[in-house]
Amino acid sequence: MKVGVAKEMAANERRVALVPKGVRRLQEAGLTVLVEKGAGVAASFPDQADVILRINKPSAEEFKLLRQGQVLIGMFFPLLDPQGMTTLARRGLTTVSLDAIPRTLTRSQDMDALTSQLNVAGYKAVLIAANAFGRFFPLLTTAAGTARPANVLVLGVGVAGLQAIATARRLGAVVKAYDVRQDTKEQAESLGAQFVVLQSAVDASGEGGYARPLTPEEQAAQLAEMNDVIAAQDIVITTAQVPGRRPPVLVTRVAVERMRAGSVIVDLAAGELGGNCELSRPGKVVTSANRVEIHAPANVPASMPTAASNFYSRNISNLLLGLVKDGQLNLDFEDEVTAATVITHAGRVVQQATLSLLKHAPKGGLRA
């Protein structure tokens, strides 16, 4: 079986799906690996490959180059674009999406690209904040005076949030954290953060390790109380997302207006569905009327391409090798990982979560 690694065509994408070490692993398993020269920069697919490893879903231009029967393995986020998955299915493509890996399944942890890339994002978010912030993160005492440590609040104690906490603490900041899942309190505190306890707090733990959406009443009560906490912070980093749904608003316009001039917000959840900060604009830096900088960086892992690619290559290699038997793709839909990650096959959408959304999704095609 031939495996192809093509150049990525998405704007500002600097990652590559497979690094040299990953190529060797696949070759040792009996697979033929074709890597396009300069992979990681925009270009077309190698037509002769049976399986194409990539990061993002194909653009409209790339889609035209695909042939029936090919297998695409990448991060396609089918819950955000279920109709786009029907377009891939109609083309006769088998698509396997790493972001759909069951995150609570122990044996799939080394395949979990979403987690590996969020680790990169959480780390980089703190560096973005530190670079934009006009003061020091740590407590510094010098002959010229004393600089107090920065107050950092991390909203959302998932993978990205935990990495953000750890990084901010290493830089010497005083860190607080909040999450609607009560079982994250111990995790945050183990990294040196003070967990914010709200009087209006409810336990909103959901399935698969994610938080469930709050009811309108729960959210209103939380926001009113959280505004006081946010007002006292120098840095706010937000990471809260719910798969397939609009990210919850955690930092309102009112909260931003109460922050001190020179404060920084980094919204890692910002995207086409919105963000955690009401004033975020995906891919842009917005400065509020009271001089608070709001960063909503796009594709943060791609800003650290070497580290992110090494992680991703390991994830995608492990997943592919788990789907291969005797050098050929062998899809066993009784297997939990296969059933969760194979989105389209044999001309139709087969993953249950995407099928459920298609019942209510508006008609359309593949979104680039």
URSULWO-V111104 format. One record per residue. N is the residue number from 1. RES is the residue in one letter. PHI is phi as a letter, one per 20 degrees, with the letter a starting at -180 (NA if undefined). OMEGA is omega in whole degrees, 0 to 359 (NA if undefined). Layout:
BEGIN
n->{N,N}
res->{RES,RES}
phi->{PHI,PHI}
omega->{OMEGA,OMEGA}
END
This chain:
BEGIN
n->{1,2,3,4,5,6,7,8,9,10,11,12,13,14,15,16,17,18,19,20,21,22,23,24,25,26,27,28,29,30,31,32,33,34,35,36,37,38,39,40,41,42,43,44,45,46,47,48,49,50,51,52,53,54,55,56,57,58,59,60,61,62,63,64,65,66,67,68,69,70,71,72,73,74,75,76,77,78,79,80,81,82,83,84,85,86,87,88,89,90,91,92,93,94,95,96,97,98,99,100,101,102,103,104,105,106,107,108,109,110,111,112,113,114,115,116,117,118,119,120,121,122,123,124,125,126,127,128,129,130,131,132,133,134,135,136,137,138,139,140,141,142,143,144,145,146,147,148,149,150,151,152,153,154,155,156,157,158,159,160,161,162,163,164,165,166,167,168,169,170,171,172,173,174,175,176,177,178,179,180,181,182,183,184,185,186,187,188,189,190,191,192,193,194,195,196,197,198,199,200,201,202,203,204,205,206,207,208,209,210,211,212,213,214,215,216,217,218,219,220,221,222,223,224,225,226,227,228,229,230,231,232,233,234,235,236,237,238,239,240,241,242,243,244,245,246,247,248,249,250,251,252,253,254,255,256,257,258,259,260,261,262,263,264,265,266,267,268,269,270,271,272,273,274,275,276,277,278,279,280,281,282,283,284,285,286,287,288,289,290,291,292,293,294,295,296,297,298,299,300,301,302,303,304,305,306,307,308,309,310,311,312,313,314,315,316,317,318,319,320,321,322,323,324,325,326,327,328,329,330,331,332,333,334,335,336,337,338,339,340,341,342,343,344,345,346,347,348,349,350,351,352,353,354,355,356,357,358,359,360,361,362,363,364,365,366,367,368}
res->{M,K,V,G,V,A,K,E,M,A,A,N,E,R,R,V,A,L,V,P,K,G,V,R,R,L,Q,E,A,G,L,T,V,L,V,E,K,G,A,G,V,A,A,S,F,P,D,Q,A,D,V,I,L,R,I,N,K,P,S,A,E,E,F,K,L,L,R,Q,G,Q,V,L,I,G,M,F,F,P,L,L,D,P,Q,G,M,T,T,L,A,R,R,G,L,T,T,V,S,L,D,A,I,P,R,T,L,T,R,S,Q,D,M,D,A,L,T,S,Q,L,N,V,A,G,Y,K,A,V,L,I,A,A,N,A,F,G,R,F,F,P,L,L,T,T,A,A,G,T,A,R,P,A,N,V,L,V,L,G,V,G,V,A,G,L,Q,A,I,A,T,A,R,R,L,G,A,V,V,K,A,Y,D,V,R,Q,D,T,K,E,Q,A,E,S,L,G,A,Q,F,V,V,L,Q,S,A,V,D,A,S,G,E,G,G,Y,A,R,P,L,T,P,E,E,Q,A,A,Q,L,A,E,M,N,D,V,I,A,A,Q,D,I,V,I,T,T,A,Q,V,P,G,R,R,P,P,V,L,V,T,R,V,A,V,E,R,M,R,A,G,S,V,I,V,D,L,A,A,G,E,L,G,G,N,C,E,L,S,R,P,G,K,V,V,T,S,A,N,R,V,E,I,H,A,P,A,N,V,P,A,S,M,P,T,A,A,S,N,F,Y,S,R,N,I,S,N,L,L,L,G,L,V,K,D,G,Q,L,N,L,D,F,E,D,E,V,T,A,A,T,V,I,T,H,A,G,R,V,V,Q,Q,A,T,L,S,L,L,K,H,A,P,K,G,G,L,R,A}
phi->{NA,e,d,d,d,d,f,e,d,f,g,m,e,d,e,c,f,b,e,g,f,f,g,f,f,f,f,f,e,n,e,e,d,d,d,f,g,m,g,o,d,g,a,e,e,f,f,e,f,e,c,d,e,b,d,e,f,f,f,f,f,f,g,f,e,e,d,g,n,f,d,d,c,a,d,d,l,f,f,e,b,f,f,f,f,f,f,f,f,f,f,n,e,e,d,c,d,f,f,e,g,f,f,e,e,g,f,d,f,e,d,f,f,f,f,f,f,f,f,f,f,f,f,f,g,f,f,f,f,f,f,e,f,e,c,f,e,e,f,c,d,c,f,e,p,d,d,f,f,f,e,d,d,d,d,o,d,e,f,f,f,f,f,f,g,f,f,f,f,f,e,n,f,e,d,d,b,b,b,f,e,f,f,e,g,f,f,f,f,f,e,n,e,e,e,f,d,e,f,e,f,c,e,d,f,d,e,m,n,e,e,e,f,f,f,g,f,f,f,f,f,f,f,g,f,f,g,f,f,f,g,e,e,e,c,c,d,d,c,e,c,c,g,m,c,f,f,f,f,d,d,e,g,f,f,f,f,e,f,f,g,n,f,c,d,d,d,f,e,f,a,f,e,p,b,f,d,f,e,f,c,g,n,c,d,d,d,f,f,e,m,e,e,d,e,c,f,e,l,g,g,f,f,c,f,f,f,f,f,f,f,f,g,f,f,f,f,f,f,f,f,f,e,d,c,l,m,c,f,c,e,d,f,e,e,f,f,f,f,e,e,f,e,c,a,l,n,b,f,d,f,f,f,f,g,f,f,f,f,c,f,f,f,r,d,f,e,f}
omega->{181,179,181,174,184,175,176,183,180,180,177,179,183,180,174,187,184,178,183,179,178,177,181,180,181,178,178,178,177,180,175,184,177,181,179,180,180,180,184,176,187,174,187,179,170,187,189,182,176,181,180,179,182,179,183,175,185,174,179,179,179,182,181,183,181,179,181,177,178,178,176,175,181,177,189,178,185,181,177,183,182,179,176,178,177,177,177,180,181,178,179,181,169,181,179,188,183,180,180,178,176,190,179,180,187,186,181,185,180,175,191,182,180,179,182,181,176,174,178,182,180,177,185,180,179,178,176,180,182,180,182,185,185,181,178,169,183,170,178,176,182,178,181,180,182,176,180,180,178,174,183,176,177,180,184,184,171,182,180,180,180,178,177,178,183,182,179,178,178,179,174,180,170,191,170,181,177,175,179,177,186,182,178,182,182,180,180,182,180,179,175,178,172,182,181,179,179,177,182,187,171,177,183,177,181,182,174,179,179,174,174,176,176,173,178,180,179,182,180,180,180,182,181,181,182,180,179,181,182,183,183,186,172,182,172,178,183,186,191,177,174,186,175,181,177,177,180,175,181,181,183,175,179,179,179,181,181,180,181,175,181,177,185,173,174,185,180,182,186,179,185,179,183,180,179,178,183,183,181,172,187,178,184,172,181,175,183,181,179,172,170,179,180,181,176,187,178,174,183,180,181,178,173,193,183,180,182,181,177,178,185,180,179,180,186,176,180,179,182,181,176,180,185,175,181,176,181,178,182,184,178,185,171,179,184,181,180,182,182,189,179,186,178,180,176,174,181,173,185,182,189,182,179,178,180,179,182,179,184,184,175,181,180,182,182,178,181,NA}
END
